[in-house]
Amino acid sequence: MNTMQGFIDEAEQALLHTYNRYQVVFDKGEDVYLYDIEGKKYLDFVSGIAVFALGYHNEAYNNALKEQIDKLIHTSNYYYNVPAVEAAKKLKAVSGMDRVFFTNSGTEAVEGAIKTARKYAYLKDGSTDHEIIAMNHSFHGRTMGALSVTGNAHYREPFEPMIGNIRFADLNDFESVASQVTDKTCAILFETVQGEGGVHPATKEFMEKVRALCDERDILMMLDEIQCGMGRTGTMYAWQRYGIKPDVMATAKGLGCGVPVGAFLMTEKVGAASLVPGDHGTTYGGNPLVCAAVCKVLELFEELDVLANVQKVGAYLEKRLDEVATEFTCVQERRGTGLLQGLVFDQPVGDIIKRAMDKGLVLINAGTDIIRFVPPLVIRETHVDDMIAILRECIAQTEGERK
Ligand SMILES: *Cc1c(COP(=O)(O)O)cnc(C)c1O
């Protein structure tokens, strides 16, 4: 039963039904292409949702992992290990932050950030009723803490009660944030570019005003860079374009380029006045295997000049998507920066994405009406051209059926 449908049928018997999956079984990857188990080739503009930044089957990356597997895969955080020290040093250097805690996922990085904020405030006044301001349309993960700050009632409601004392405001509406601030506010948390919520970059004005407010009230500014970080917008972290710096940030997805690793980072000021031994921990987080991956990823970012590529090809993608937005009436606008882009339609995009899949192009949505483009960061202009050609066909067909 080596057919695709055979595997899909088996999968549907065994896996919990938490995804409406596309009817494809991927088998291997090469550069910016994926192959399914029947040998069909796909151009990948998803990269495992902003994860496989370096593309598939990067030899240097694979070899670094293989070497580490033969040396040491895991040891407890009660001991030091060389890859974790190296990875933390490199991460500090590229982020300008001072303290690193490695996690296994993005959602755990957000959990760590929330605990940091609560502990920081607790040490100041000893009270336990502090509040966090998060944004409508945000996405921070699926565990209970991260879900509590996710600005989408549909995701939260069945799992209530959430952790308490979360208030929601609107990204890029500073007054909506300021009006939620109380004496109990310990943190303001948002994605520098909202990903799942529809590809909305924070404005410079919003970032600056939140930073000033946080400084004035000793509130922690916490940025979720899990999707928009790791070079995706053309700087290592998206906030680095704004001339401000957060107090706490979360990173994951592209950080390990495929192995499960995330991190939350903070400034020395916060690190020295928040979590202490016994407050937080993880069995796997920052083990030698994933940290060897982080080290190699950060090395390859430099060697391959990934940021320069994102700036160049990101600008090209932007231009080509703008053309598509002008050409088709069902496309309302393009949003985004670098290689995190969204095309906003006046109708659900599921059809277009399915058509693209049939034609060998992997795309993903962000919400029902937006196609999101998060390709490997090593993508080149010719790949953008190939993608645009297929995309135009798919949109034209869908528009044709509507008439
Ligand atoms: C994906 C994502 C998360 C959650 O990361 P997981 O590794 O899936 O837990 C959190 N925040 C943002 C902005 C994300 O894009």
The ligand as an ORCA input file, in Angstrom:
! r2SCAN-3c Opt
* xyz 0 1
  C       4.094     29.390     15.315
  C       3.974     30.494     16.285
  C       3.918     30.266     17.660
  C       3.872     28.884     18.256
  O       5.021     28.128     17.975
  P       4.967     26.535     18.155
  O       6.385     26.099     17.890
  O       3.991     26.006     17.160
  O       4.541     26.249     19.544
  C       3.879     31.358     18.494
  N       3.884     32.618     18.018
  C       3.950     32.865     16.699
  C       3.978     34.278     16.227
  C       3.975     31.821     15.782
  O       3.995     32.078     14.474
*
